[in-house]
Amino acid sequence: MGVGIIDPTRSGATPAASRASDAPRPDSLHGLRVGLLENGKRNAAAVLDAVGAELSGRHGAGQLVPRTKHQFAMPLPDELVEELTGICDVVVIGVGDCGSCSASAVADGIRLENIGLPTAVICTDAFAQTSAAMAELQGDPEHPYLLTEHPIANLGAGAIAARAGDLADRVARRLTTARAAEVA
């Protein structure tokens, strides 16, 4: 008898590979409501606030809608998913600055994409392998999450502003460009 591994994150009813998709992309961020979903980790809100300010200044993003996911390693609660889909045009998720929050951020991004809400997920480079593993488990091994230098938790205000400046254009491109066009 062979030995197998059971993956508790997969449903037997729907093969994971059939769930991978990108939400339709807007042409630009001009005037759009941008959700900033942080995970409660140190400096996550500060980085996302700074990214949001850059998206407004550089790309004309409209209202910024900050929200907090209180259990960083758990899936997004249905109530928060409903709220985000009701009040946001696009969502930036982050910052995955540890293994479990990176994996969860990627899973949340894939979930929101699959229900029609464009997302950009930010994780730190130290957890690229964890992020990739979760993308594969969720049936979207090519999910284009964004990486930034690790760590985030110990950054001061100047470094947070610099990091946001480096991320803003990549975030905007992810929110407005379909995957196929990114590779072309």
C-alpha positions in Angstrom: 0.0 0.0 0.0 1.4 3.5 -1.0 1.7 6.4 1.4 0.0 9.6 0.5 -0.3 13.1 1.9 -3.7 14.5 2.6 -4.1 18.2 2.0 -6.7 19.6 4.3 -7.0 22.9 2.4 -8.4 21.3 -0.7 -12.0 20.4 -1.2 -12.9 17.1 -2.9 -15.7 18.8 -4.8 -13.8 21.3 -6.8 -10.3 20.7 -8.2 -8.0 23.5 -7.1 -6.6 24.0 -10.6 -10.1 25.0 -11.9 -10.3 27.9 -9.4 -7.3 29.9 -10.6 -8.3 33.1 -12.4 -7.8 36.9 -12.4 -10.6 39.3 -11.9 -11.3 41.7 -14.7 -8.8 44.6 -14.5 -9.7 48.3 -14.6 -7.8 50.5 -17.1 -6.5 52.7 -14.4 -6.8 53.4 -10.7 -8.1 56.9 -11.3 -10.9 57.6 -8.8 -11.2 53.9 -7.7 -11.8 52.9 -4.1 -8.7 51.0 -3.0 -8.9 48.6 -0.1 -5.8 48.4 2.1 -6.1 45.1 3.9 -3.4 44.8 6.6 -2.8 41.8 8.9 -2.1 43.5 12.2 1.6 42.7 12.0 4.0 45.5 13.1 4.3 48.2 10.3 1.9 46.4 7.9 -0.6 49.3 8.3 2.1 51.9 7.9 3.4 50.3 4.7 0.0 49.9 3.2 -1.0 53.5 4.2 2.2 54.8 2.5 1.5 52.6 -0.6 -2.1 54.0 -0.7 -0.8 57.5 -0.6 1.6 56.8 -3.5 -1.3 55.2 -5.4 -3.3 58.4 -4.9 -0.5 60.7 -5.8 1.0 58.8 -8.8 -2.0 57.0 -10.1 -5.1 59.1 -9.1 -6.5 56.4 -6.8 -9.7 57.7 -5.1 -10.8 56.8 -1.6 -8.5 54.6 0.5 -10.3 52.0 2.5 -8.1 50.6 5.3 -9.2 47.4 6.9 -7.5 45.0 9.3 -7.6 41.2 9.2 -7.4 40.4 12.9 -6.3 36.7 12.6 -3.4 37.0 10.2 -3.0 33.2 9.7 -6.6 32.4 9.1 -8.7 32.8 5.9 -10.6 36.1 5.5 -13.9 36.0 7.4 -16.9 35.9 5.0 -18.1 39.2 6.5 -14.9 41.0 5.6 -15.0 39.5 2.1 -18.5 40.8 1.7 -17.5 44.2 3.0 -14.5 44.5 0.7 -16.4 43.4 -2.4 -19.1 45.9 -1.5 -17.0 49.0 -0.9 -13.8 48.5 -2.9 -12.9 48.4 -6.6 -9.5 46.9 -5.9 -7.6 45.6 -2.8 -4.0 45.7 -1.7 -3.2 42.9 0.8 -0.2 42.8 3.0 2.3 42.7 4.4 3.3 39.1 4.5 6.3 39.4 6.8 6.1 35.9 8.3 5.5 32.5 7.0 1.9 32.0 8.1 0.7 35.5 7.3 2.4 35.4 3.8 0.7 32.1 3.0 -2.6 33.4 4.2 -2.3 36.7 2.3 -1.7 34.8 -0.9 -4.7 32.6 -0.2 -6.9 35.6 0.5 -5.7 37.3 -2.7 -6.6 34.3 -4.8 -10.0 34.1 -3.1 -10.8 37.7 -3.8 -9.6 37.4 -7.4 -11.8 34.4 -8.0 -14.9 36.3 -6.8 -14.1 39.3 -9.1 -12.0 41.7 -7.0 -8.6 42.6 -8.4 -5.9 42.3 -5.8 -2.2 42.9 -5.3 -0.6 40.8 -2.5 2.6 42.0 -0.9 4.9 39.6 0.9 8.5 39.8 2.0 11.2 38.0 0.0 12.1 35.8 3.0 8.8 34.0 2.6 8.7 33.6 -1.2 8.8 29.8 -0.8 5.9 29.8 1.7 3.9 32.2 -0.6 4.6 30.0 -3.6 3.5 26.8 -1.8 0.2 28.4 -0.8 -0.4 29.6 -4.3 0.1 26.0 -5.5 -2.1 24.6 -2.8 -4.8 27.0 -3.9 -4.6 25.9 -7.5 -2.9 29.0 -8.8 0.9 28.2 -8.8 1.6 31.2 -11.0 -0.3 33.7 -8.8 1.7 37.0 -9.2 2.2 38.1 -5.6 4.7 41.0 -5.1 7.9 40.6 -3.1 9.6 43.3 -1.1 12.7 43.1 1.0 12.4 41.4 4.4 11.8 42.6 7.2 9.1 45.2 7.5 8.6 45.1 11.3 11.7 47.1 12.1 11.5 49.9 9.5 11.3 53.5 10.6 9.2 56.2 8.9 11.8 57.1 6.2 12.3 53.4 5.2 8.6 52.8 5.1 8.1 55.8 2.7 11.0 54.5 0.6 9.6 51.0 0.5 6.2 52.3 -0.5 7.7 54.4 -3.2 9.4 51.2 -4.6 6.2 49.2 -4.4 3.6 51.7 -5.7 4.1 51.3 -9.4 4.3 47.5 -9.1 1.1 47.4 -7.1 -0.7 49.7 -9.6 0.5 47.5 -12.5 -0.7 44.3 -10.8 -4.1 45.9 -10.1 -4.6 47.1 -13.7 -2.8 44.5 -15.8 -4.0 41.0 -16.5 -1.4 38.3 -16.0 -1.2 37.4 -19.7 -0.3 41.0 -20.5 2.3 41.1 -17.7 4.3 38.3 -19.4 3.9 39.6 -23.0 
